[in-house]
Every structure is written in C-alpha cells, then in structure tokens.
Amino acid sequence: MTKLFTISPSPHIHSGDSVNKIMYSVILALLPAFIWAVVMFGLDSVRVTLVAVAACVAFEYLIQKYILQKTPQITDGSAALTGVLLAFNVPASIPSWMLIVGALVAIGIAKMPFGGLGNNPFNPALVGRVFMLISFPVQMTSWPAIHSAGVDAITTATPLAILKEGIKNGQPVAELYKSLPANMDLFLGNMSGSLGEISVIALLIGGIFLLVRKIITWHIPVSVLVSSAIFSGIFWVIDPGKYTDPIFQLMTGGLILGAFFMATDMVTSPMNAKAQLLFGAGIGMLTITIRFWGAYPEGVSFAILIMNALVPLLNRFIKPKRFGEVKIQSING
C-alpha cells in the first residue's frame, strides 16, 4: 500500500521540451529574419549578430565563474538568444564596442543579478537595447540605407521616424504617405530599421514555426496585434489626417518582432491564458500610445518592459481554476 502514491512537487506533466531545445528553437525561428537582414544590410548584419552573441555568452560565463563562483551554464542557449535579440533591436551600423556595452547591461544587470535564467523580471535584451538608446541616441537612431555596406554608409530614416517628424511639422498624413514605403514593401521588408525587425513575412514565418512547435501560444502575440490595431484604428477613424491606419502600425517598427519573440518570453510573461491576453493587450495599447504621443517614434521596447513589471500582479490576481476545484450548488439552486 505504501507504493500506491508518489508525492512530488509540480510540474507533474512534462512536455518533453528542455531549456536547450526551446532556446535553440527560438533562435532557429529567427533565421529567416536574419537572412533577410543580411540581404538588406550586408555583412554588417553578421558582424552585429556575432558580436552580440559572443559578448552575451562571454559575460554570462565570466559572471557565473568568477563572481557567482558556480559552474557556468552557457550551453543552454539563453545567453545566445539574448545576444540575437539584442542584435535584432539595433541598427546594422552600430559600433561593436557599443554593442558589447549593451550586452554587459543585458546580462550583467538585467539577468544575472536576479539569479540568472528563470528569475529575471525584465527581458534582458530589451533592457540592453533601452540602455543603448538612452546612452547612445545618435548611433541608435542612425539607420543604414538598405543594400548598403559598412558603418560609414549613407543613413536614412525609418517609416515611423518620417511619420513622427512630419506630423510634428504639421504635415498631413496623406501627404506623408507619399514618402513612405508601400504596404507590400513594409510586408516584405524593403525599408530601413533595426537589423531584425524590418521583414514582416520573415518574422511571421518564424512566429508560426514557434506556434506549430508549441514553443509559444497564440494568446500574447494575437492580443498584442489585435489591441494595437483596434487602438490605432479608433484614432485613425476619428482623425485620419493626423493618425495612420492600423495596417501601417502593424507592419512598421518592432511590433511583430516584439509580439512573437520578446513579449512571449516564458520568464517575463504571465503564466495563464487570461493574464497573457491582458498582458498582450497592455503592450499593444502602450506601444500605440508612445508612437502617437511619446518622444520616441517607436514604443514596443518600453511597452514590453512596463508590462514585464506588472507580471507579478497579473499572476497574483488572475489565477486559473485550481485542479480538482468543484462548484458547490446550493439546495435552492
């Protein structure tokens, strides 16, 4: 009788996916966007990605071995993924030393001080990216023209930056559309921007791969995109001369990259479906709010980090039904 029950802590059902498998699956899903970045920006895309990955892995190794004094765990893929995402959030022309500083912040401040993998409250790559944006604003907003090579190549503005500056100068949106890429160019990625955010179709291919493999669920990416479309659409209907249509908002900036690859981070997102829907909706509305009225033309990074801070509250107050819970119906009911 003593062997009838086995008592152990959760989780009681294992999916078969290891940390390594999940991390490298996400990196694989980012491959189409990386290939397109190389096509658009040349070998600088390779340089930026390799430097970011090498720096993140090296800093995690050094911190674990010499500061935390424990056996380094750098083969799980988490540091490499942080490096790839950091690279995808910066211009291809960014100097390597600035990227190394960003990697140090991502790993040395946003990840390891909280206990490393599984304990960090904020997405490390986005913390590194925001730090770089504040510390090196000129270099982080100097976008290389597509089909260019070298850090001294001619720079251009992103669609969101063109729109922000034009509206600030009093130009109507209809006039600004003439200087913006067509919707098909936005979808394919024939525009300037951060290294890994420009091609919607490449990112969607990777996102669908993650959904099919059940690495992520639909709740966060769908709620991010739907809330962004609805919120921007409301203001577009009210004043189309001042606000752009939802399609433009969905296909520009880092919204697709953020929705599928950063907001869905298992560590910094809520645990249950209802909380994830609210989490994603908050990201979408905050992104559009910053784009329309904030100082920066893009708001995805800030929106995700703000909602990361609210995850403990979402997990506390929005809980799934307990296993085995039953409703007790009254005699009169």
Residue pairs with C-beta under 8 A, 6 or more apart in sequence:
15 214
17 215
19 76
19 77
19 78
19 117
20 75
20 76
20 77
22 77
22 215
22 266
23 76
23 77
23 78
23 80
23 81
24 77
25 209
25 210
25 213
25 215
26 81
26 210
26 215
26 261
27 77
27 80
27 81
27 84
28 209
29 205
29 206
29 207
29 209
29 210
29 215
29 261
30 84
30 85
30 88
30 196
30 206
30 261
31 206
32 199
32 202
32 203
32 205
32 206
33 88
33 196
33 197
33 199
33 202
33 203
33 206
33 257
34 45
34 49
34 84
34 88
34 196
35 202
36 189
36 198
36 199
36 202
37 45
37 88
37 92
37 195
37 196
37 198
37 199
38 45
38 46
40 146
40 147
40 189
40 190
40 198
41 92
41 144
41 146
41 148
41 149
41 195
42 92
42 147
42 148
42 149
42 150
43 149
44 92
44 93
44 144
44 149
44 150
44 151
45 92
45 195
47 96
48 87
48 90
48 92
48 94
48 96
48 99
48 195
49 83
49 84
49 87
49 88
49 195
51 87
51 96
51 99
51 100
52 83
52 84
52 86
52 87
52 99
52 102
52 103
53 79
53 80
53 83
53 84
53 87
54 83
55 83
55 99
55 100
55 103
55 104
56 79
56 80
56 82
56 83
56 86
56 103
56 106
56 107
57 74
57 79
57 80
57 83
59 79
59 103
59 104
59 107
59 108
60 72
60 74
60 78
60 79
60 107
60 111
60 112
60 116
61 72
61 74
63 107
63 108
63 112
64 70
64 71
64 72
64 73
64 74
64 112
64 116
65 71
65 72
67 112
68 112
68 116
73 116
73 117
76 117
78 117
79 107
82 103
82 106
82 107
82 111
82 124
82 125
82 128
83 103
83 125
84 196
85 123
85 125
85 126
85 196
85 261
85 262
86 99
86 102
86 103
86 106
86 125
86 128
86 129
87 99
87 195
87 196
88 194
88 195
88 196
88 197
88 257
88 261
89 125
89 126
89 129
89 194
89 195
89 196
89 197
89 254
89 257
89 301
90 99
90 102
90 129
90 132
90 140
90 194
90 195
91 139
91 140
91 141
91 142
91 143
91 144
91 194
91 195
92 144
92 195
93 139
93 142
93 143
93 144
93 151
93 153
93 155
94 132
94 136
94 139
94 140
95 139
95 151
98 132
98 136
98 139
99 132
101 131
101 132
101 135
102 128
102 129
102 131
102 132
103 128
105 127
105 128
105 131
105 132
106 124
106 125
106 127
106 128
107 124
109 127
109 131
110 120
110 122
110 123
110 124
110 127
110 128
111 117
111 120
111 124
114 120
114 121
117 267
118 267
119 267
120 267
120 268
121 268
121 308
121 309
121 311
121 312
122 268
122 305
122 308
122 309
123 262
123 265
123 268
123 304
123 305
123 308
125 262
126 262
126 301
126 304
126 305
127 305
129 301
130 301
130 302
130 305
132 140
133 140
133 141
133 296
133 301
141 161
142 155
143 155
143 156
143 157
143 158
143 161
143 192
143 193
144 153
144 154
144 155
144 156
144 192
145 153
145 154
145 155
145 156
145 192
146 190
146 191
146 192
148 154
156 192
157 165
157 192
158 191
158 192
158 193
158 252
158 253
158 297
158 298
159 180
159 181
159 186
159 191
159 193
159 248
159 252
159 253
160 252
160 253
160 291
160 297
160 298
161 297
162 176
162 179
162 180
163 173
163 176
163 180
163 244
163 297
164 291
164 297
166 175
166 176
166 179
167 173
167 176
167 242
172 241
172 242
173 240
173 241
173 242
173 243
173 244
174 240
174 241
180 248
181 190
181 191
183 247
183 248
183 251
185 191
186 200
186 248
186 251
186 252
187 200
187 201
187 251
188 199
188 200
188 201
189 198
189 199
189 200
189 201
189 202
191 198
191 252
192 198
193 252
193 253
193 254
194 254
194 257
196 203
196 257
197 203
197 253
197 254
197 256
197 257
200 250
200 251
200 256
203 256
203 257
203 260
203 261
204 256
204 260
206 260
206 261
207 216
207 221
207 256
207 259
207 260
207 261
210 216
210 260
210 264
211 217
211 218
216 260
216 264
217 264
217 273
217 276
219 273
219 276
219 277
219 280
220 259
220 263
220 264
220 269
220 276
220 277
220 279
220 280
220 283
221 259
221 260
221 263
221 264
221 280
222 280
223 276
223 277
223 278
223 279
223 280
223 281
223 283
223 284
224 255
224 258
224 259
224 263
224 280
224 281
224 283
224 284
224 287
225 250
225 255
225 256
225 259
225 284
226 281
226 284
227 280
227 281
227 282
227 283
227 284
227 285
228 246
228 249
228 250
228 255
228 284
228 285
228 287
228 288
229 246
229 249
229 250
229 284
230 246
231 284
231 285
231 288
231 289
232 243
232 244
232 245
232 246
232 249
232 288
232 291
232 292
233 245
233 246
235 242
235 243
235 292
236 243
236 244
236 245
236 246
243 292
249 255
249 288
249 291
250 256
253 291
253 297
253 298
253 300
254 298
254 300
254 301
255 287
255 300
257 300
258 283
258 287
258 300
258 301
258 303
258 304
259 280
259 283
262 304
263 269
263 279
263 280
263 283
263 304
263 307
268 308
268 311
269 276
269 279
269 308
269 311
270 276
270 278
270 279
270 311
270 314
270 315
270 318
271 315
272 315
272 318
272 319
272 320
273 320
274 318
274 320
275 311
275 314
275 315
275 318
278 314
278 318
279 307
279 310
279 311
279 314
282 303
282 306
282 307
282 310
283 300
283 303
283 304
283 307
284 303
286 299
286 302
286 303
286 306
286 307
287 299
287 300
287 303
288 299
289 299
290 296
290 298
290 299
290 302
290 303
291 297
291 298
291 299
294 302
296 302
